[in-house]
Amino acid sequence: MNLKAIDRNENADDLINEIKVQLVKNPLDKGLLIRECFLLWYILVEGINCESFDEESIEALLKTNYETYQMHYANDTDYNFIIGWALNVAFWYFGVGLDEEDGNKLLMNAYKNKRDNSLFQWAVRDELRLDKNNIEKLNNDIRSDFFRWYPYDSFIREYFLDLI
């Protein structure tokens, strides 16, 4: 399944439930948690209706994910990136006390921790004041081997490749 299918409201419930079941077995699996964070955030941002989950319950799941991030992964560069991106785009889904600037800080921290990561550099391209040629090089690098830069989920890959 791809993001287009989720956008058409196909099986979003199944994806949420699949991740929840896997997290019962491995509650601190970073890859699953990153995937869950992105999926829940994406459903909220795109206004995708779920049969089994209303907006409030999806927000509650996202907040729980964020709490797990804070307790166990606050210093993890890859998790910082996805939380930073999500906050930068739509911080209000994460609760009180967070804003776009928190997202910008997390994105910059991810970049500073992995300066050679083309995706992280692309995410802060405006702050770095990169010129068009450098941005195009980053775009090509990300397109050619996305999972080298962020190996967590095909949905995340599809989302960012659509952006660049």
VOPAGU-2260 file (C-alpha; in pm, 1 decimal, decimal comma):
REM VOPAGU-2260
SITE   aa  ch    i         X         Y         Z
SITE  MET   A    0       0,0       0,0       0,0
SITE  ASN   A    1     116,2     352,3     -67,5
SITE  LEU   A    2      27,2     698,8      56,9
SITE  LYS   A    3    -217,1     748,8    -227,7
SITE  ALA   A    4    -419,0     453,9     -95,5
SITE  ILE   A    5    -416,8     602,5     253,4
SITE  ASP   A    6    -524,4     935,7     106,4
SITE  ARG   A    7    -823,9     753,9     -41,0
SITE  ASN   A    8    -902,9     624,7     311,1
SITE  GLU   A    9    -809,2     265,8     224,2
SITE  ASN   A   10    -688,1      62,3     518,7
SITE  ALA   A   11    -557,9     343,9     739,9
SITE  ASP   A   12    -720,0     160,0    1030,4
SITE  ASP   A   13    -537,8    -159,3     934,9
SITE  LEU   A   14    -203,9      20,8     927,8
SITE  ILE   A   15    -258,0     175,0    1270,4
SITE  ASN   A   16    -367,4    -158,7    1414,4
SITE  GLU   A   17     -75,2    -341,2    1253,5
SITE  ILE   A   18     173,3    -104,5    1415,8
SITE  LYS   A   19      -6,6    -121,1    1750,8
SITE  VAL   A   20      12,5    -502,6    1750,2
SITE  GLN   A   21     381,4    -495,1    1664,8
SITE  LEU   A   22     447,7    -237,4    1936,9
SITE  VAL   A   23     283,4    -463,8    2196,2
SITE  LYS   A   24     555,9    -718,0    2115,6
SITE  ASN   A   25     833,1    -456,1    2093,1
SITE  PRO   A   26     718,7    -134,7    2265,5
SITE  LEU   A   27    1053,3      41,3    2221,2
SITE  ASP   A   28    1130,0     -58,1    1863,0
SITE  LYS   A   29    1257,0     270,5    1723,9
SITE  GLY   A   30    1170,8     187,8    1364,0
SITE  LEU   A   31     812,3     102,8    1454,3
SITE  LEU   A   32     778,8     413,1    1668,7
SITE  ILE   A   33     909,2     635,1    1388,7
SITE  ARG   A   34     669,0     467,1    1146,0
SITE  GLU   A   35     379,5     512,0    1391,0
SITE  CYS   A   36     462,6     877,4    1450,2
SITE  PHE   A   37     473,0     953,8    1081,1
SITE  LEU   A   38     156,7     759,0    1000,1
SITE  LEU   A   39     -51,0     915,9    1277,8
SITE  TRP   A   40      78,4    1263,8    1198,4
SITE  TYR   A   41      13,7    1214,6     825,9
SITE  ILE   A   42    -343,6    1095,0     887,0
SITE  LEU   A   43    -410,0    1403,8    1099,2
SITE  VAL   A   44    -245,0    1650,0     860,6
SITE  GLU   A   45    -421,8    1510,8     556,5
SITE  GLY   A   46    -756,1    1479,7     735,6
SITE  ILE   A   47    -789,2    1111,3     654,4
SITE  ASN   A   48   -1093,6     951,0     810,5
SITE  CYS   A   49   -1053,7     622,2     991,5
SITE  GLU   A   50   -1342,3     393,5    1075,0
SITE  SER   A   51   -1205,8     277,9    1409,6
SITE  PHE   A   52   -1018,3     590,0    1518,6
SITE  ASP   A   53   -1151,8     941,6    1546,7
SITE  GLU   A   54    -924,8    1245,8    1534,1
SITE  GLU   A   55    -909,5    1267,0    1912,6
SITE  SER   A   56    -793,0     906,7    1952,6
SITE  ILE   A   57    -531,7     947,3    1678,6
SITE  GLU   A   58    -402,4    1261,7    1851,7
SITE  ALA   A   59    -388,1    1067,7    2179,5
SITE  LEU   A   60    -183,2     793,4    2011,2
SITE  LEU   A   61      49,6    1055,5    1862,9
SITE  LYS   A   62      95,3    1219,6    2203,6
SITE  THR   A   63     175,8     880,1    2356,6
SITE  ASN   A   64     429,4     824,6    2080,1
SITE  TYR   A   65     581,8    1165,1    2155,8
SITE  GLU   A   66     602,9    1080,0    2528,0
SITE  THR   A   67     786,5     757,4    2441,4
SITE  TYR   A   68    1020,2     959,6    2221,1
SITE  GLN   A   69    1089,7    1202,6    2507,1
SITE  MET   A   70    1155,9     923,7    2759,6
SITE  HIS   A   71    1370,0     698,3    2542,0
SITE  TYR   A   72    1482,2     866,9    2221,3
SITE  ALA   A   73    1519,2    1240,9    2285,1
SITE  ASN   A   74    1884,7    1219,2    2179,6
SITE  ASP   A   75    1828,3     996,9    1877,4
SITE  THR   A   76    1910,0    1179,2    1556,4
SITE  ASP   A   77    1670,1     986,3    1331,8
SITE  TYR   A   78    1375,4    1018,3    1569,4
SITE  ASN   A   79    1459,5    1387,0    1620,9
SITE  PHE   A   80    1433,9    1431,7    1247,0
SITE  ILE   A   81    1082,9    1290,9    1207,0
SITE  ILE   A   82     952,3    1464,1    1520,6
SITE  GLY   A   83    1118,7    1786,3    1407,7
SITE  TRP   A   84     963,5    1763,6    1063,2
SITE  ALA   A   85     618,9    1686,7    1203,6
SITE  LEU   A   86     638,9    1975,4    1452,9
SITE  ASN   A   87     764,6    2208,9    1183,9
SITE  VAL   A   88     464,0    2133,2     963,3
SITE  ALA   A   89     183,6    2083,3    1219,3
SITE  PHE   A   90     297,7    2122,7    1580,4
SITE  TRP   A   91     -54,7    2163,1    1722,4
SITE  TYR   A   92    -121,7    1788,8    1703,4
SITE  PHE   A   93     146,0    1720,9    1965,0
SITE  GLY   A   94      -7,9    1916,5    2250,7
SITE  VAL   A   95      54,6    2223,7    2456,4
SITE  GLY   A   96     397,4    2376,2    2487,3
SITE  LEU   A   97     530,7    2283,1    2145,5
SITE  ASP   A   98     561,7    2499,8    1839,5
SITE  GLU   A   99     721,8    2526,3    1498,1
SITE  GLU   A  100    1044,9    2655,5    1649,8
SITE  ASP   A  101    1080,8    2330,7    1847,0
SITE  GLY   A  102    1060,1    2149,6    1515,8
SITE  ASN   A  103    1322,6    2375,2    1360,1
SITE  LYS   A  104    1558,9    2307,9    1652,6
SITE  LEU   A  105    1516,0    1931,8    1622,5
SITE  LEU   A  106    1575,2    1943,1    1246,8
SITE  MET   A  107    1889,8    2150,9    1295,5
SITE  ASN   A  108    2010,8    1913,1    1568,3
SITE  ALA   A  109    1956,9    1616,7    1337,7
SITE  TYR   A  110    2155,2    1793,1    1067,2
SITE  LYS   A  111    2436,5    1888,5    1306,8
SITE  ASN   A  112    2462,3    1528,2    1428,0
SITE  LYS   A  113    2473,7    1388,7    1073,0
SITE  ARG   A  114    2597,8    1666,7     846,4
SITE  ASP   A  115    2661,7    1420,4     565,4
SITE  ASN   A  116    2294,9    1312,0     558,8
SITE  SER   A  117    2146,2    1466,1     245,1
SITE  LEU   A  118    1787,7    1443,0     371,2
SITE  PHE   A  119    1869,9    1621,0     696,0
SITE  GLN   A  120    2062,3    1889,5     507,3
SITE  TRP   A  121    1773,1    1931,3     262,7
SITE  ALA   A  122    1529,9    1976,1     555,0
SITE  VAL   A  123    1726,6    2278,6     679,6
SITE  ARG   A  124    1826,8    2410,6     338,2
SITE  ASP   A  125    1671,1    2752,3     401,8
SITE  GLU   A  126    1852,1    2795,6     733,5
SITE  LEU   A  127    2176,7    2693,6     564,0
SITE  ARG   A  128    2101,6    2932,8     277,0
SITE  LEU   A  129    2189,6    2675,2      14,9
SITE  ASP   A  130    2187,3    2784,9    -345,4
SITE  LYS   A  131    1980,6    2616,9    -618,3
SITE  ASN   A  132    2270,8    2402,2    -739,2
SITE  ASN   A  133    2336,5    2258,3    -393,3
SITE  ILE   A  134    1966,4    2193,9    -338,0
SITE  GLU   A  135    1940,8    2015,0    -671,8
SITE  LYS   A  136    2241,9    1798,4    -579,5
SITE  LEU   A  137    2070,4    1708,6    -252,1
SITE  ASN   A  138    1744,3    1634,4    -435,4
SITE  ASN   A  139    1922,4    1400,5    -675,7
SITE  ASP   A  140    2110,8    1230,6    -395,6
SITE  ILE   A  141    1791,2    1173,2    -196,1
SITE  ARG   A  142    1599,4    1049,5    -501,7
SITE  SER   A  143    1872,1     806,8    -599,4
SITE  ASP   A  144    1901,6     632,2    -260,6
SITE  PHE   A  145    1649,4     753,4      -3,9
SITE  PHE   A  146    1688,8     459,1     233,9
SITE  ARG   A  147    2058,9     533,8     269,2
SITE  TRP   A  148    1957,3     859,2     436,4
SITE  TYR   A  149    1643,7     746,5     619,8
SITE  PRO   A  150    1578,3     370,2     621,5
SITE  TYR   A  151    1252,9     353,6     816,4
SITE  ASP   A  152     945,2     335,4     599,3
SITE  SER   A  153     830,0     337,2     239,6
SITE  PHE   A  154     552,5     584,6     331,2
SITE  ILE   A  155     809,1     828,4     465,2
SITE  ARG   A  156    1015,8     778,6     150,7
SITE  GLU   A  157     716,4     840,6     -72,8
SITE  TYR   A  158     618,2    1152,6     122,8
SITE  PHE   A  159     960,4    1314,8     100,3
SITE  LEU   A  160    1020,1    1216,4    -261,5
SITE  ASP   A  161     689,6    1383,8    -348,2
SITE  LEU   A  162     812,6    1699,3    -172,1
SITE  ILE   A  163    1144,0    1720,0    -347,2
